[in-house]
Amino acid sequence: MPMNQQSTRITEVLSNRMNKTLVDFFRCPEASMKFALSGDLSQEPGYFSFGSGMVCYGRSCAGPRKNVAEGALADLAHNVTYSGSTLRLPFDPVDVVENLRRERYAVNGYPGNAGLLSSPFARRLYYFARPALHVSVRKHLQRYFFLDVPRLSFPRWPVDTSVETLLERLLLLSIKTQNLKRLPFIWFWPEGAASCVSMSHDVETKTGLRFCSQLMDVDDRFGIKSSFQVIPENQYPVSQQFISEVRGRNFELNIQDLNHKGNLFSDRQQFLRHAAQINKYAQQYEALGFRSGRMYRNADWYDALNIAYDMSIPNVAHYEAQRGGCCTVFPYFIGNILEIPLTTSQDYTVFNILGDYSHALWKAQIALVTKAHGLLTFIVHPDYVSERRAMNAYIRLLHRLAVLRRDENAWIAPPREVNRWWRQRSEMKLVCENGRWRITGPAQTRARIAYATVKDDRIEYSVEQNGPRGVLTAATKSAAVL
């Protein structure tokens, strides 16, 4: 192939790859997206910004890149150029999005990486001694290790939406570049729901296992079906009676780690052996989902797990033993596995580390995630919530979520339903027939067409949905232009 033809082919491949990132997220017509690189990418990745308040990590064609996400970052929004209706970017958005979702930035994100249990030796020592440590002792130790959290500027606390902010800004620029009046896409949630909520319970001890029935009663009072993640080995017996009760009451059962020793991802070969055991338990329990113990994770190893979805990656992991965060409040695929990220703080963190029974943190996270029309996911442990003060706080949370469903059109669903919907949506397409758009694909009757428009240099979303007597109602969202 002649050199100029080869160069053209490479450009086309890159453009299609860049376009696919937005098409996959918005489920919009492929012809609406036209991107290309403005030059050759750097050899080394680094931090830069793409508009005010936006943090990116990856390789770029222009501007300096920093090794840490601190201080002023080079704003590459000023390096965007246009060629007809094609938007030429100084970076590859696919690269940036994957780096954030898979936490590939973390090695450079924290000077000294001084987070809790960051070294393998400290981790082994802590989990060896942990069974003998009272909760009050662990709580004080953890508060000491988390003293540096206020200094961490990235990911942004208490919710980071860097991924969708980047994608929305690219969408906005595409609409303006092509002089579109509005751009249709498939709305994020079924029946035009404004956001999604999913509750989960990680069972860590025999005490927690005994409390699960009462916790199901509490959830049922608010019409919320949740998932229970059990540890297959060492912690407690997972009886067929318990499995039948969870399933019989239409709750969900998933796997949590193998033995909860905190070493699942410490060694690749050991992980593969443990993954084989986890897969056997998943088959035995007919479990679709998985969450790793202590939220330790390595997304690049997930292909060894025979699961439909994972729930181990936090949105912001400032108060987790493993720092980082996926910087998104939406599900996303890691190969064939759907990642359902944890987008709020765990109950243990809220109650025992931060001492917050007022809901101030959860309220802030709920407001930020619903503003982004994202997915609110919670972990509430039956082991800790049985205490009266914690249970009262949990009941207030459930009441808030029920109000969110009633007044703000939130869809509350267990993880299995989130997984089913997001997979169905990923197979849907928008087609234009006789000048009208329609959705094709599985569960298309539950999907809604949405439109993105630009107003006053902001992007606004509206969702078509059949309201009372067929009246169209709308949910809107604005995203600032660069």
C-alpha positions in Angstrom: 0.0 0.0 0.0 1.4 3.4 -0.9 2.5 5.6 2.0 -0.2 8.2 1.5 -2.9 5.6 1.3 -1.6 3.9 4.4 -1.6 7.3 6.2 -5.2 7.9 5.1 -6.2 4.4 6.3 -4.6 5.0 9.8 -6.4 8.3 10.0 -9.7 6.7 9.2 -9.2 3.9 11.8 -8.3 6.5 14.5 -11.3 8.6 13.6 -13.7 5.7 13.7 -12.2 4.6 17.1 -12.7 8.1 18.5 -16.2 8.4 17.1 -17.1 5.0 18.6 -16.5 6.3 22.2 -19.2 8.9 21.9 -21.6 6.7 19.9 -21.2 3.9 22.5 -22.0 6.3 25.4 -24.8 8.3 23.9 -26.1 5.7 21.4 -26.4 8.4 18.8 -26.2 8.1 15.0 -22.7 7.3 13.9 -22.6 9.9 11.2 -23.1 12.7 13.8 -19.5 12.3 15.1 -16.5 13.4 13.1 -13.2 13.5 14.9 -9.5 13.3 14.0 -6.2 13.9 15.7 -4.5 17.3 15.1 -1.0 15.8 15.2 1.2 13.0 16.5 0.6 11.9 20.0 3.4 12.1 22.6 5.2 9.0 23.7 4.5 9.5 27.4 1.1 10.2 29.0 0.4 12.9 31.6 -2.2 15.2 33.1 -3.8 18.1 31.2 -7.1 19.8 31.2 -9.8 20.2 28.5 -11.7 23.3 29.6 -12.2 24.7 33.1 -12.3 22.2 35.9 -11.6 19.2 33.6 -8.8 16.7 34.3 -7.5 14.3 31.7 -4.8 11.8 31.7 -3.2 10.4 28.5 -1.0 11.3 25.6 -1.4 14.5 23.6 -0.4 16.3 20.5 0.2 19.7 22.2 0.9 21.4 25.5 2.9 20.2 28.5 1.8 17.3 30.5 2.3 16.9 34.3 3.1 13.8 36.2 0.7 14.7 39.1 -2.8 16.2 39.0 -1.8 19.2 41.1 -1.7 22.9 40.4 -2.5 24.5 37.0 -2.7 22.0 34.1 -2.3 22.9 30.4 -5.7 23.6 28.9 -5.8 21.8 25.5 -9.2 23.2 24.7 -7.3 26.1 23.0 -5.7 23.6 20.6 -8.9 22.3 19.1 -9.1 23.0 15.4 -11.7 22.4 12.6 -11.5 21.0 9.1 -14.9 21.3 7.5 -17.2 19.4 9.8 -14.4 17.4 11.3 -13.2 18.3 14.8 -9.4 17.9 15.2 -8.4 17.1 18.8 -5.0 17.4 20.4 -5.5 14.1 22.3 -7.2 10.8 21.8 -10.5 10.7 23.9 -10.6 6.9 23.8 -7.2 6.9 25.5 -8.3 9.4 28.1 -11.6 7.7 28.9 -10.0 4.3 29.2 -7.3 5.6 31.5 -9.9 7.1 33.8 -12.3 4.2 33.8 -9.6 1.7 34.4 -7.6 3.9 36.8 -4.5 3.7 34.7 -3.6 7.2 36.0 -3.3 6.3 39.6 0.4 5.4 39.6 1.2 9.0 38.8 -1.8 10.6 40.6 -0.6 10.5 44.2 2.9 11.7 45.2 4.3 8.9 47.3 1.1 6.9 47.0 0.7 7.3 50.8 -2.8 5.8 51.0 -3.9 3.2 53.5 -2.2 -0.2 53.0 -0.5 0.9 49.9 2.4 -1.5 50.3 2.0 -5.3 50.1 3.8 -5.7 53.5 1.5 -3.3 55.3 -1.5 -4.9 53.7 -0.5 -8.4 54.8 0.3 -7.2 58.3 -3.0 -5.4 58.7 -5.2 -8.3 57.4 -3.3 -10.8 59.5 -4.0 -8.7 62.7 -7.5 -7.5 61.6 -9.6 -10.4 63.1 -8.2 -9.6 66.5 -8.8 -5.9 66.2 -12.0 -4.5 67.6 -14.0 -2.2 65.2 -13.2 0.8 67.4 -9.5 0.1 67.1 -9.7 -0.3 63.3 -11.7 2.9 63.1 -9.0 4.9 64.8 -6.2 3.3 62.7 -8.1 4.1 59.5 -8.8 7.7 60.5 -5.0 8.1 61.0 -4.3 6.7 57.5 -6.9 8.9 55.9 -5.5 12.2 57.2 -4.1 13.1 53.8 -7.5 12.9 52.1 -8.2 16.7 52.2 -5.0 17.2 50.1 -6.2 15.0 47.3 -7.5 17.1 44.4 -8.1 14.3 41.9 -10.4 12.5 41.5 -12.7 15.3 42.6 -14.4 14.7 46.0 -17.1 13.7 46.7 -18.1 12.8 43.1 -16.0 12.9 40.0 -17.7 13.1 36.6 -14.6 13.7 34.4 -15.6 11.0 31.9 -19.1 12.3 31.2 -17.9 15.9 31.3 -15.3 15.1 28.6 -17.9 13.2 26.5 -20.5 16.0 26.9 -18.0 18.6 25.8 -17.1 16.7 22.7 -20.8 16.2 22.0 -21.3 20.0 22.3 -18.4 20.8 20.0 -19.7 18.3 17.4 -23.2 19.9 17.4 -21.7 23.3 17.0 -19.2 22.2 14.3 -21.8 20.6 12.2 -24.4 23.4 12.7 -27.0 20.9 14.0 -30.2 22.2 15.5 -30.4 19.1 17.8 -28.8 15.7 18.0 -30.9 12.6 18.8 -29.6 9.8 21.1 -31.0 7.0 23.2 -31.7 8.1 26.8 -29.6 6.6 29.5 -32.4 4.9 31.5 -35.6 3.0 30.7 -39.0 4.8 30.4 -37.1 8.1 30.5 -36.1 7.8 34.1 -34.0 10.8 35.1 -31.5 8.7 37.1 -30.9 5.3 38.5 -30.4 3.9 42.1 -29.1 0.5 43.1 -28.7 -0.7 46.7 -26.3 -3.5 47.7 -25.3 -5.2 51.0 -21.9 -6.8 51.5 -22.1 -9.6 54.2 -18.8 -9.8 56.1 -19.5 -11.8 59.3 -21.8 -14.4 60.8 -23.5 -11.5 62.7 -24.2 -9.8 59.4 -25.5 -13.0 57.8 -28.0 -13.4 60.7 -29.2 -9.9 60.2 -29.9 -10.2 56.4 -33.5 -11.3 56.8 -34.3 -8.2 58.9 -32.5 -6.0 56.4 -34.6 -7.5 53.6 -37.7 -6.6 55.6 -36.5 -3.0 55.9 -35.7 -2.7 52.2 -39.1 -4.2 51.3 -40.9 -1.5 53.4 -39.6 1.0 50.9 -40.2 -1.1 47.8 -36.5 -1.5 47.2 -35.0 -4.8 46.0 -31.2 -5.0 46.7 -28.4 -7.4 46.2 -26.4 -9.4 48.9 -22.8 -10.2 48.3 -21.6 -13.3 50.2 -18.1 -14.5 50.9 -17.9 -18.2 49.8 -15.0 -19.4 52.1 -13.8 -19.0 55.6 -16.1 -16.3 57.0 -19.4 -18.2 57.5 -21.4 -21.0 55.9 -23.6 -19.9 53.0 -26.5 -22.3 53.3 -29.0 -23.3 50.7 -31.7 -22.1 53.0 -30.2 -18.6 53.0 -29.8 -18.7 49.2 -33.4 -19.8 48.8 -34.6 -17.0 51.1 -32.8 -14.3 49.2 -34.0 -15.5 45.8 -37.5 -16.4 47.1 -38.0 -12.8 48.2 -36.8 -11.5 44.8 -33.5 -10.1 46.2 -30.2 -10.9 44.5 -27.2 -13.0 45.5 -23.7 -12.2 44.3 -20.1 -13.2 45.2 -17.9 -11.1 47.3 -14.2 -12.1 46.9 -13.2 -15.6 47.8 -12.1 -15.4 51.5 -12.0 -11.7 52.2 -8.3 -11.7 53.1 -7.5 -8.6 51.1 -5.0 -10.4 48.8 -7.0 -11.3 45.8 -5.1 -9.0 43.4 -1.7 -9.2 45.1 -0.2 -11.8 42.7 -1.3 -12.7 39.1 -0.9 -16.5 39.4 -2.6 -16.6 42.8 -5.4 -14.4 41.4 -6.0 -16.9 38.5 -6.2 -19.8 41.0 -8.7 -17.8 43.2 -10.6 -16.7 40.1 -11.2 -20.3 39.1 -12.7 -21.0 42.6 -14.8 -17.8 42.4 -16.2 -18.9 39.1 -17.2 -22.3 40.6 -19.0 -20.5 43.4 -20.7 -18.1 41.0 -22.0 -21.1 39.0 -23.0 -22.9 42.2 -24.9 -19.9 43.5 -26.1 -18.9 40.0 -24.6 -15.5 40.7 -24.2 -12.9 37.9 -22.2 -10.3 39.8 -19.0 -9.9 41.8 -17.4 -7.5 44.2 -13.8 -7.8 45.5 -13.0 -7.7 49.2 -12.0 -4.2 50.5 -12.6 -2.9 47.0 -9.2 -4.1 45.8 -9.2 -4.3 42.1 -7.3 -4.6 38.8 -9.5 -4.2 35.8 -7.0 -5.6 33.4 -7.3 -9.0 35.1 -11.1 -9.2 35.0 -11.1 -11.4 31.9 -10.4 -14.4 34.2 -13.8 -14.0 35.9 -16.9 -15.7 34.5 -19.3 -13.0 35.6 -21.7 -10.6 33.9 -20.8 -7.6 36.0 -18.4 -6.3 38.6 -19.1 -3.8 41.3 -15.5 -3.2 42.7 -14.4 0.2 41.3 -15.3 3.3 43.2 -16.1 6.6 41.5 -13.7 8.3 44.0 -11.6 6.1 46.2 -10.1 8.6 48.6 -11.4 6.6 51.7 -10.7 3.2 50.3 -7.6 1.1 51.0 -6.7 1.2 47.3 -6.8 4.8 46.1 -8.0 5.9 42.6 -11.5 6.0 41.1 -13.1 5.5 37.7 -14.3 9.2 37.5 -17.7 8.2 36.0 -21.2 7.8 37.4 -22.4 5.5 34.6 -21.9 1.8 33.9 -19.2 0.9 31.4 -17.8 -2.3 29.8 -14.5 -3.8 30.6 -14.3 -6.4 27.8 -17.5 -8.4 28.2 -18.0 -7.5 31.8 -20.1 -4.6 32.8 -18.6 -2.4 35.5 -21.3 -1.0 37.9 -19.2 1.6 39.8 -19.7 2.5 43.4 -20.7 6.2 43.2 -21.4 6.9 46.9 -19.4 6.4 50.1 -19.8 3.1 52.0 -21.8 3.1 55.2 -18.7 2.2 57.2 -16.9 5.2 55.9 -19.8 7.5 56.5 -20.6 6.3 60.0 -17.3 5.1 61.4 -14.5 7.1 59.6 -16.3 10.4 59.0 -18.8 10.1 61.9 -21.6 11.5 59.7 -25.0 10.3 60.7 -26.6 13.5 59.3 -26.6 12.4 55.7 -24.7 15.5 54.7 -22.2 13.5 52.5 -24.9 11.2 51.0 -27.1 14.2 50.3 -24.2 15.9 48.4 -23.4 12.7 46.5 -27.1 12.1 45.6 -27.4 15.7 44.3 -24.3 15.5 42.2 -25.0 12.1 40.6 -28.7 12.9 39.9 -27.7 16.2 38.3 -25.5 14.2 35.9 -28.5 11.8 35.4 -26.1 9.0 36.5 -26.2 5.9 38.6 -26.4 6.1 42.4 -24.9 2.9 44.0 -24.7 2.2 47.7 -23.0 -0.4 49.9 -24.6 -0.8 53.3 -23.3 -3.7 55.4 -25.7 -5.8 57.5 -22.8 -6.2 59.9 -22.7 -2.5 60.9 -26.2 -1.2 60.2 -27.9 -3.3 62.9 -26.8 -0.7 65.5 -29.8 1.6 66.3 -28.2 4.9 65.3 -26.9 3.4 62.0 -30.2 1.8 61.2 -32.1 5.0 61.8 -29.7 6.7 59.4 -30.2 4.0 56.8 -34.0 4.2 57.1 -33.7 8.0 56.4 -31.6 7.2 53.4 -34.2 4.7 52.1 -36.9 7.3 52.6 -34.9 9.8 50.6 -34.5 7.3 47.8 -38.2 6.5 47.8 -38.9 10.3 47.4 -36.3 10.4 44.6 -38.3 7.7 42.8 -41.6 9.4 43.4 -40.8 13.1 42.8 -37.7 13.0 40.6 -38.4 10.0 38.4 -35.5 7.9 39.6 -35.4 4.2 38.6 -34.6 2.0 41.6 -33.3 -1.4 40.5 -31.0 -4.2 41.8 -27.7 -4.6 40.0 -28.9 -7.5 37.8 -31.6 -5.1 36.3 -29.0 -2.4 35.7 -26.8 -5.0 34.0 -29.7 -6.2 31.8 -30.7 -2.7 30.8 -27.3 -1.4 30.0 -26.6 -4.4 27.8 -29.9 -4.0 26.0 -29.2 -0.3 25.5 -25.7 -1.1 24.1 -27.4 -3.1 21.3 -30.0 -0.5 20.4 -29.6 1.9 17.4 -31.4 5.0 16.2 -32.7 4.8 12.6 -34.4 7.5 10.6 -37.4 6.6 8.6 -39.5 9.1 6.7 -37.8 11.9 8.6 -38.6 10.5 12.0 -36.3 8.7 14.4 -37.1 5.4 16.0 -35.2 3.0 18.2 -34.4 -0.6 17.2 -33.0 -3.4 19.3 -33.9 -5.4 22.4 -36.3 -3.8 24.9 -36.8 -0.9 22.5 -40.3 -0.2 23.9 -38.7 0.7 27.3 -36.2 3.1 25.6 -36.8 6.8 25.0 -35.3 9.2 22.4 -33.6 12.2 23.8 -32.2 15.3 22.1 -29.1 17.4 22.8 -29.4 21.0 21.8 -27.1 24.0 22.3 -28.5 27.0 24.1 -26.4 30.0 25.3 -23.2 28.0 24.8 -24.5 25.2 27.0 -25.8 21.8 26.0 -29.3 20.9 27.1 -31.0 17.5 27.1 -34.7 16.8 26.6 -36.3 13.3 26.8 -39.4 12.3 25.0 -41.6 10.1 27.0 -45.3 9.2 27.0 -46.7 10.9 30.0 -50.4 11.1 31.1 -52.7 11.1 28.1 -49.8 10.9 25.8 -48.3 14.3 26.7 -44.6 14.6 26.1 -42.6 15.5 29.2 -39.0 16.4 29.4 -36.0 16.0 31.6 -33.2 18.6 31.0 -29.5 18.8 31.8 -27.0 21.5 31.0 -23.3 21.1 30.5 -21.1 24.2 30.1 -19.3 24.8 26.8 -15.5 25.0 26.8 
